[in-house]
């Protein structure tokens, strides 16, 4: 990572998309929203979990990796054309199952950071994917940020340790697809993704999915959001429609006070936290393979 003076604010857009569409459709919708986010004045646009390949495994398992790579290159070109940071996702085939990967693309059109989901969620993902082996820490215009993917958000160490390392923003691509009854429970209970600010004092940007699978057996909960470090919503999306939400983040509010306290208290853990922070920093730029 390279350091540069950080701005005092950052405008972010989160795009809510369908989770079970073919690659060609997903790429077209992704390329539709990148210029819209740039025209709205956003410096970053976040897309849902596996927004390029979809999260629907009957599609994913038949994809040609070269087609996925070509789609990713198209997104890189769009980021460069519109001078905007893009965070998108794909399922990457490897020799040992798939990896669920988030790609951080710079305004120069280069992939500067990747993170592989650590904790597998549904039955298909558990069957066809394996977890990554690092935490996410990267810079956007000099601002330290971190990433988790969907289920990873239920494991606070995955974002709190990067916050200890200085991250002020958590980007959280998600696909909360599930049986219809389970999604109804998620909606009525509040959120598929719970805001992280109240236990970390950092910003939380979620891009979730909407829609049903082709068989009508599963749906997704929508409700993407951008929340400030006290958990207050700055922007929220609906439950059913494709849309983009946008907010300006006042970075002074992300003081990381709760995680900074955790670095010191209780004292017997301080050395262990320092060691973990050092390990996160050392592994942050390792390739995802």
C-alpha positions as CSV (number, residue, x, y, z in Angstrom):
1,X,0.0,0.0,0.0
2,X,1.1,3.6,-0.7
3,X,0.1,6.5,1.4
4,X,-1.2,9.9,0.2
5,X,-3.0,12.7,2.0
6,X,-6.6,11.6,2.6
7,X,-9.6,13.8,1.8
8,X,-12.0,14.9,4.5
9,X,-15.0,13.3,2.8
10,X,-15.8,10.6,0.3
11,X,-18.9,10.1,-1.7
12,X,-19.9,6.5,-2.2
13,X,-22.7,4.8,-4.3
14,X,-24.0,1.2,-3.6
15,X,-25.8,-0.6,-6.4
16,X,-28.5,-3.2,-5.7
17,X,-28.7,-5.9,-8.4
18,X,-30.4,-9.2,-9.2
19,X,-28.4,-12.2,-7.9
20,X,-29.5,-14.9,-10.4
21,X,-29.0,-13.6,-13.9
22,X,-26.5,-14.7,-16.6
23,X,-23.1,-13.1,-17.0
24,X,-24.1,-11.0,-20.0
25,X,-27.0,-9.4,-18.2
26,X,-24.9,-8.7,-15.1
27,X,-22.1,-7.1,-17.1
28,X,-24.6,-4.8,-18.9
29,X,-26.1,-3.7,-15.6
30,X,-22.7,-3.1,-14.1
31,X,-21.6,-1.0,-17.0
32,X,-24.9,0.9,-16.8
33,X,-24.3,2.0,-13.2
34,X,-20.6,2.9,-13.3
35,X,-21.1,6.1,-15.4
36,X,-24.3,6.9,-13.3
37,X,-22.3,6.8,-10.1
38,X,-19.5,8.9,-11.6
39,X,-22.1,11.4,-12.9
40,X,-23.6,11.7,-9.5
41,X,-20.2,12.7,-8.1
42,X,-19.3,9.5,-6.4
43,X,-15.6,8.5,-6.0
44,X,-16.5,4.9,-5.3
45,X,-19.2,2.5,-6.5
46,X,-19.8,-0.8,-4.7
47,X,-21.6,-3.7,-6.4
48,X,-23.1,-6.8,-4.7
49,X,-21.4,-10.1,-4.0
50,X,-20.5,-12.0,-7.2
51,X,-22.4,-9.3,-9.2
52,X,-20.6,-10.4,-12.5
53,X,-20.9,-14.1,-12.4
54,X,-24.1,-14.2,-10.2
55,X,-24.5,-16.3,-7.1
56,X,-26.7,-18.8,-8.9
57,X,-24.5,-21.9,-9.1
58,X,-26.4,-23.7,-12.0
59,X,-25.1,-20.6,-14.1
60,X,-21.8,-20.3,-12.4
61,X,-20.6,-23.9,-12.8
62,X,-21.0,-23.7,-16.6
63,X,-19.2,-20.4,-17.1
64,X,-16.0,-20.2,-19.1
65,X,-13.3,-18.6,-17.0
66,X,-12.2,-16.6,-20.0
67,X,-15.6,-15.1,-20.3
68,X,-15.5,-14.1,-16.6
69,X,-12.1,-12.5,-17.1
70,X,-13.3,-10.6,-20.2
71,X,-16.2,-9.2,-18.2
72,X,-13.8,-8.2,-15.4
73,X,-11.6,-6.4,-17.9
74,X,-14.6,-4.6,-19.3
75,X,-15.3,-3.3,-15.8
76,X,-11.7,-2.2,-15.4
77,X,-12.0,-0.2,-18.7
78,X,-15.2,1.4,-17.5
79,X,-13.5,2.4,-14.2
80,X,-10.8,4.1,-16.2
81,X,-13.2,5.7,-18.7
82,X,-15.2,7.3,-15.8
83,X,-12.3,8.0,-13.4
84,X,-14.0,6.1,-10.5
85,X,-13.1,3.4,-8.0
86,X,-15.2,0.2,-8.6
87,X,-15.6,-2.7,-6.2
88,X,-17.2,-5.7,-8.0
89,X,-17.4,-9.4,-7.4
90,X,-17.0,-12.8,-9.1
91,X,-16.8,-16.5,-8.4
92,X,-13.3,-17.5,-9.6
93,X,-12.6,-21.1,-10.6
94,X,-9.4,-22.6,-9.3
95,X,-7.8,-26.0,-9.2
96,X,-9.4,-26.5,-5.8
97,X,-13.0,-25.3,-6.1
98,X,-14.1,-21.7,-6.5
99,X,-13.2,-18.6,-4.6
100,X,-15.7,-15.8,-3.9
101,X,-13.7,-12.7,-4.7
102,X,-14.2,-9.0,-4.4
103,X,-12.1,-6.9,-6.8
104,X,-11.0,-3.3,-6.0
105,X,-10.4,-1.5,-9.2
106,X,-8.7,1.9,-9.3
107,X,-9.7,4.9,-11.5
108,X,-6.7,3.9,-13.6
109,X,-8.5,0.7,-14.5
110,X,-6.2,-1.6,-12.4
111,X,-7.2,-4.3,-9.9
112,X,-5.2,-3.0,-6.9
113,X,-6.6,-5.3,-4.2
114,X,-8.6,-8.6,-4.0
115,X,-10.3,-10.3,-1.1
116,X,-11.7,-13.8,-1.0
117,X,-14.7,-14.6,1.3
118,X,-13.6,-16.4,4.4
119,X,-16.8,-18.0,5.7
120,X,-18.9,-20.0,3.3
121,X,-22.7,-19.6,3.6
122,X,-25.3,-21.6,1.7
123,X,-25.2,-25.3,0.7
124,X,-24.0,-24.6,-2.8
125,X,-21.2,-22.3,-1.7
126,X,-20.1,-24.8,0.9
127,X,-20.0,-27.5,-1.7
128,X,-18.3,-25.6,-4.5
129,X,-16.2,-23.0,-2.8
130,X,-13.3,-22.7,-0.3
131,X,-12.5,-19.8,1.9
132,X,-9.7,-17.2,1.6
133,X,-6.9,-16.8,4.1
134,X,-6.3,-13.1,4.6
135,X,-8.2,-10.0,5.9
136,X,-8.7,-7.0,3.7
137,X,-6.9,-3.7,4.1
138,X,-6.4,-1.3,1.2
139,X,-6.4,2.4,0.4
140,X,-8.8,4.5,-1.6
141,X,-7.4,8.0,-2.2
142,X,-5.3,7.7,0.9
143,X,-8.2,6.4,3.1
144,X,-7.7,3.1,4.7
145,X,-10.6,0.7,4.0
146,X,-11.6,-2.9,4.5
147,X,-13.9,-5.5,2.9
148,X,-16.0,-8.4,4.0
149,X,-18.4,-10.5,1.8
150,X,-21.9,-11.3,3.0
151,X,-21.7,-14.0,5.8
152,X,-18.3,-12.6,6.8
153,X,-20.1,-9.7,8.4
154,X,-21.3,-12.1,11.1
155,X,-17.7,-12.5,12.2
156,X,-16.6,-9.1,13.6
157,X,-12.9,-9.9,13.9
158,X,-12.8,-9.8,10.1
159,X,-13.4,-6.1,10.1
160,X,-12.5,-5.0,13.6
161,X,-8.9,-6.1,13.3
162,X,-8.5,-4.1,10.0
163,X,-10.2,-1.2,11.8
164,X,-7.6,-1.5,14.5
165,X,-5.0,-1.2,11.6
166,X,-6.7,2.1,10.6
167,X,-9.6,1.3,8.3
168,X,-12.3,3.9,8.4
169,X,-14.8,2.3,5.9
170,X,-16.1,-1.2,5.6
171,X,-17.3,-2.1,2.1
172,X,-19.7,-5.1,2.3
173,X,-20.9,-6.7,-0.9
174,X,-23.6,-9.2,-0.1
175,X,-26.1,-11.6,-1.5
176,X,-28.7,-12.5,1.1
177,X,-30.4,-15.1,-1.0
178,X,-32.3,-17.8,0.9
179,X,-35.6,-19.7,1.0
180,X,-38.5,-17.3,0.9
181,X,-39.5,-17.9,4.6
182,X,-35.9,-17.2,5.7
183,X,-35.8,-13.9,3.8
184,X,-39.1,-12.9,5.2
185,X,-37.6,-13.4,8.7
186,X,-34.6,-11.3,7.7
187,X,-36.8,-8.5,6.6
188,X,-39.1,-8.5,9.6
189,X,-36.2,-8.8,12.1
190,X,-34.5,-5.7,10.7
191,X,-31.7,-6.4,8.3
192,X,-29.9,-9.3,6.7
193,X,-26.7,-7.4,7.5
194,X,-26.4,-5.7,10.9
195,X,-24.6,-2.3,11.0
196,X,-21.0,-2.5,12.3
197,X,-20.6,1.1,13.4
198,X,-21.9,0.6,16.9
199,X,-19.1,-1.8,17.7
200,X,-16.3,-0.3,15.6
201,X,-17.1,3.4,14.9
202,X,-16.4,3.1,11.2
203,X,-18.6,3.6,8.1
204,X,-20.5,0.6,6.7
205,X,-21.5,0.4,3.0
206,X,-23.6,-2.6,2.0
207,X,-24.6,-3.5,-1.6
208,X,-27.0,-6.4,-1.5
209,X,-29.1,-8.3,-4.1
210,X,-32.7,-8.6,-5.0
211,X,-34.9,-11.0,-7.0
212,X,-35.8,-14.7,-7.2
213,X,-34.0,-17.6,-8.8
214,X,-35.4,-19.1,-12.0
215,X,-37.3,-21.8,-10.0
216,X,-38.9,-19.4,-7.6
217,X,-37.5,-21.3,-4.6
218,X,-35.2,-18.5,-3.3
219,X,-35.3,-14.8,-3.1
220,X,-33.1,-12.0,-1.7
221,X,-33.7,-9.4,0.9
222,X,-32.4,-6.2,-0.7
223,X,-32.2,-3.3,1.8
224,X,-28.7,-2.1,0.9
225,X,-27.5,0.7,3.1
226,X,-24.8,3.2,3.9
227,X,-24.5,3.9,7.6
228,X,-22.4,6.3,9.5
229,X,-20.2,5.2,12.5
230,X,-23.0,5.5,15.1
231,X,-25.2,3.2,13.0
232,X,-27.4,6.0,11.7
233,X,-28.6,5.3,8.0
234,X,-27.4,7.9,5.5
235,X,-29.1,6.0,2.6
236,X,-31.2,2.9,2.3
237,X,-32.6,0.9,-0.6
238,X,-35.8,-1.0,-1.0
239,X,-36.5,-4.7,-0.7
240,X,-37.4,-5.6,-4.3
241,X,-36.0,-3.2,-6.9
242,X,-32.7,-2.7,-8.6
243,X,-31.4,0.7,-7.6
244,X,-28.4,2.9,-6.6
245,X,-28.0,4.7,-3.3
246,X,-25.5,7.4,-2.6
247,X,-24.1,9.2,0.5
248,X,-21.2,11.5,1.4
249,X,-19.0,10.1,4.2
250,X,-17.6,12.7,6.7
251,X,-14.5,10.8,7.6
252,X,-13.8,12.7,10.8
253,X,-16.8,10.8,12.2
254,X,-15.0,7.4,11.7
255,X,-12.7,7.8,14.7
256,X,-12.5,4.1,15.3
257,X,-12.8,4.8,19.1
258,X,-14.2,1.4,20.1
259,X,-11.5,-0.6,18.3
260,X,-8.8,1.8,19.6
261,X,-10.0,1.1,23.1
262,X,-9.9,-2.6,22.4
263,X,-6.2,-2.3,21.4
264,X,-5.4,-1.3,25.0
265,X,-8.1,-3.0,27.2
266,X,-7.7,-5.4,28.8
267,X,-3.9,-4.9,28.9
268,X,-3.1,-8.6,28.7
269,X,-4.5,-8.8,25.2
270,X,-2.7,-5.7,23.9
271,X,0.4,-7.5,22.6
272,X,-1.8,-10.1,20.8
273,X,-3.9,-7.4,19.1
274,X,-0.7,-5.7,17.9
275,X,0.6,-8.9,16.5
276,X,-2.7,-9.6,14.6
277,X,-2.7,-6.0,13.2
278,X,0.9,-6.6,12.0
279,X,-0.1,-9.9,10.3
280,X,-3.1,-8.3,8.6
281,X,-0.9,-5.5,7.2
282,X,1.8,-8.1,6.1
283,X,-0.8,-10.2,4.2
284,X,-3.0,-7.5,2.7
285,X,-1.3,-7.4,-0.7
286,X,-0.9,-11.1,-1.1
287,X,-2.6,-12.4,-4.2
288,X,-5.9,-14.3,-4.0
289,X,-5.3,-17.7,-5.5
